[in-house]
């Protein structure tokens, strides 16, 4: 099996910095830490002087990239382009996010992604269904005419056809009956609250009953007010819920991210919510709605934010350099915490023996220098 020795770097193993060590990769996995190189190394030696070596990033909300959009993909090549450009930017595992669409289109997307044999891969974790059961008032850039009211027959069809493919679903719980929510909770999917205008009580009850995650905290949800704390208040006060946050300088104020970090601790993680990645300007049309990318800001025709144009690495860099968060915490927010949310923290999110050799090599300013996926350098 191919061996690679990483030396002269400052390593982040998922919890702490490690220096004066050599990391040995063998095949697709991390083999062990070494104190020194063998006299005659039987593999490739990467001298990474001045670099930071960290676990590859795990992004649970990727809408698109490289001029391809998950919900509009009709070929495996389009999906692979999205995965490849995010991988180039340090994201070695991701959930492909499908926004509100006709049921038949979602079922076709499931079959397309199933054809990519994702059960054998660590880069595509599955699908995040964001919709179609979302609040009209908090729909954001989701199509008004494609939103649906929950229906058990539709839910059963999505669950049956999405078996092994869908891993997370974002819903507005105020739209659901007890029976419909109980059915969703029985699927084993991560059921997330988002695009919701729920009251504090409704949201908190949803989280108590089985809701595990909040989708892009602060965005497209009822806000905290004097006498109605809303979804934001329920998430920030709940003792167990995890929350993703978009740190791109457009979606959230710096102080909001700091506050969420203090209240949620190791339950706050980063997502890119990337619609565009690669071009600086452009547009795409979805169901008659045009999404514009202008100077890195993605907007729909009403001026609402329609995802971002960042990779998760950009969020890491922003949190460290612009917000001033502790680097170790930020790196966990981009790797080990989302890996834990997905239940794959025994495979990715750490640089330790037995873990997959999914690695991002960073420059001192936290920009990406090099990426290793399953033991091989990403060209």
N, C-alpha and C positions, 0 to 999 in steps of 0.2 A: 504493500500500500504506500501511496505517496506520503512522504513526511515533509513537514515544513517547520523550521525553527524561527520563532519571532524573538528578536533580541534588541536590547538597548532602548526599550520603550518604557513609558510609565503606563502600567496596566490598571484597568478598573475591573475587578473580578465580578462585579455585580453588587458588591457591598462596600468594598474598600479599595484604596489604591495599593498596588503592589509594585515595588521597584526592585532592581538588582536581581531579576529572575528572567528565565527564558521559558517561553511557552511553546510546547511541542504539539503540533497537530499531526494526526495520523489518519489517513483516509478522510472520512467526512466529519470526524470528531476531534475533540480536544483530548490528547493523550495524558499529558502530565506537565507539571511545573518542574523545571530543572534549575539547579544553581549555577551550572556552567555548560558550555557546549562540549560535546564529545571531541576528542582530539581529531577524529576524522568524521565529520557529520555525514550521515547517510541520507541526506535530503537537502532541500533548498533552504538556504539561510537568508532571512529578510532582516537587514539592518535598519531599524526604525528609529534611529537617533532623533530625539526631539519630538517624537510623535506620542499620541495617546492611543492606546489600544483598548477598545471597549466592546461590550456585547453588541451584536447587530440589533438594529432598532425593530420594534414590533408595533405596527400601525393598525389599529382596529377600525379605521374609517378612511378608505381610499376610494374616491369617486372616479378618478381618471388620471391620465398623464400621457405625454407624448402624442397629443392630438387624438387620443382615444378616450372614450367615456364608457364606463362599465355598463350602464343601462342601455347603451346603444350598440354594444359589441355583438357582432354576428359571427365572428370567426375566432378561433383560438389564437391566431396571429395577433389580433387586436388586444386580446387579454394579455398575451405575453409581452407586448410592447409596454403596457402599463406596469406590469411586474418588473420588467427590465429597467425602466427608467427610475423607479423607486429604489430598486436594488442598487443601482449605480450611485444613488444618494445615501446609501447606508441602511435602508430598510430591507431587512432580509426575511421578514415575515409580515404578511398583511392580510386583512379582510377586505375583499372586494365589495364595495357598497353599492347596492342597487336602490335607487330612489323610487318614489311613488310611480307606478307604471300599471298598465293593464295586466291582469292576472296571467293571460296567455303569454305575454312577453316575459314575465318573470319565470314562468315554467320553461320557456325556451332557453332562457339564460342559465337556469339550473342544469339543463342537459348539456349545454355548451361547456360549462365549467366542470361538469362531471367527466366530460370527454378528456379533460386535461389530467385526469388521474391524480387529483390533489391529495388523495389519501397517502400517496407515496412521496409527497413533497413537503418541505417546511417553509417554502416561500409563500404559497397560497394556502391560507388557513381555512378559507371557505367564504361564505357570503354573509354580509351584514344587510338585512332588509330594513331600510329606513322608509317606512310606509308600507302599504298605502293607508293605514288606519291612523291618521294624524289629524290634529285640530285645524279647522279651517282658519281660525284666528291666528294660529302660530305656525302656519304652513311654511313660512319663509319662501324659498324659491320653488317649493313643490307645486305642481299643477293643481289648480283649484278643481278642474273638471275630472281629474283622475283620482282624487281622494275618495276613499270608500268608507262606509260605515261597517263596523265589524259584522261578520256573518260566519257562523260556525261552518257552513259548507265550504266557503272559500278558505277559511283557516285550515280545515282538514285537508283540502287539496294542496295548499302550500306546504303543509307539514309532510304529507305523503310524498310529494314530488321533490321536496327539498331535503329529504332524508340524507344525512351524511354530507350535505352541501351547505345548508343554512346553519350558521352558528350563533347569530345574534339577530334580534328584531327590535326595532324602536317603535314604540306605540304611544298614543295618548290615552292613558288609562281611563280618563273620564268618559270616553266613548263606549267602554266595554261593560257588559254585564258580568256578574260574578261567575257565571258558567263559562263565558268566553275567556275570561282571564285565567280561571282554573285550568282550562284546556291548554292555554299557552304555557302556563307554568309547568304542566306535565310533560312538555316536549323535551325538556333538557336543554333547550336553547337559552342563551342569555337574553332575558327579556328586559329591555331598557326603556326608561322614560325619556321622552323627547318630543319636540314639536307639540307641546301640551300646554293647555290653559287651565290645568287642574288647580283646585284649591289646595292649600297646605294639607288639609285632612285627607283628601282623596289621594294626593301624591304620597303622603307618609304611609297610609294604609297599603297602597300598592307596593311600596318598598318593603314593608313588614311582611307582606304575603308572599313575596318571591321575586320582586324586581331587584335585580342585582347591580344595574348600571344606570348612569345618567348620560345621555348623549349630548355632546358639546355644551357643557355646563354654561349657563348664563344666556346662551343663544336659543331663540325660538322656544321659550318657556315662560310661564308666569313668573314675574319678578317679586322680590321681597318688598313689601309695603308695610306701612305702620301697623295696620290691623289685619293684614292678609299676607302671610309670609310666602305664599305661592310655592311653586315647584322648587325654585332656588332655595327658599328657606327650608323645605323638607329635605332636600339633598344635603345641605350644609349642616343640618342638625341631626341627621340620621347616623347611627353608630356603625353601620355595616356597609352602606352603599359605596360603590366605586363611581368615579366620574371622569370622563374624558374632557379635555379642554383644548381649544385651538389657540395656540400662542403664535400669532402671525403679525401682531401689531394692528390688526383690523377688527378682529372679532371680540376681543376682550381688553379692558384696561389693565395695565400692569398691576395695579393695586388689587383688582379683582382676583387675579391669578395668585398673588401673594396671600390674600385672605383665604382663598380656597385651600391653598397649600397648608396654611397653619391649622385650619379646621379639619381637613380630611387626612392630613399626614400622608401615610403610605397608601392611601386609597385614591389619590389624584394621579392621573396619567395623561400623557400627551397624545393627541390625534392630529393628523394633518388636515382631514376633511378636504383633501386635494381634489380639485376638479381639473385644473390645468397644472402641468409640471413640464417645463421645457421652454415653451414660447413665453415671451414677455407680454405679448398682445395677441388677441385673437377672439374668436367667438364660436359657439356651437348652438345649434337649434334643437330643442327638445320639446316635442308636442306643441310646436308653434311658438314656444317661448325662447327668446334668444338670450343666451348667457354671454356677456361680454367680459373679456379680460383686458383691462386698461391699466398700464403701469403696475401690474402685479396684483390688482384688486379685481375680484370676480363678482360681477353684479348681474341680476336679471333685469328684464325690461322695466320693472317697477323701481329699480334702484336698490333692491334687497340683496344682501350678500348671498352668493350662490356657491358656497364652498370657498376654497383657498387656492393659492398657486404655489404652495410650499411643499417640501418634503419634510418628514419628521426631523431630519437633521437641522433644518432651518429653525424649527421650533426649539430644539436643544440650544442652538447657538443664541437665539433670541432670549431664552430664559436665563442663560448664563451671563451673556454680555450686556443685555439691555435691562433685564429685570433685576439681575444680581442675585439670583437664587444659587444655593450651594450646588456646585457641579455634580457631586455624588448623588444628590437628591434628583437633579434633573435627569441624569443618566438612568437612574432607576425608573423615573417617570416615562422614559422612552423604551425601556427594555424589560426589566424584571417584573415591574408592576403590571403592564398589560399582558405579559406572559402568564402571570398568576391569574389574572382575570379570565384568560382563555383556558386555564388548567394545563398549560404546557410549560410551566416553570421548571420542570424536571428535564426539559429538552433544550430550551433556549433562554436567553436573558442573563446568563452568567458565563464567565470564563473559568470553568472548572472541569476536571477530568470527567469524561462521559458525556458532556454536553456537546451538541452540534457545534462545529467550528464555523459559526456565523458571526462575523466580526467586522466592526467598523474601525478603521484607522483614521484618527483625527489629527489635524494640525493644532498648534497651541491655541488658536482662536476658535477652535471647535468646528471649523469647516472640515468637510470630508476629504481625505487624501487618497484613501484606498479602501476597497471592500473585499472581504473574503466570504464566500458562500459555500458552506459544506466543504471546507478545506481547500477550495480553489479560488484564486484571485479573479475577481470580476473585471473583465476587460472593458 
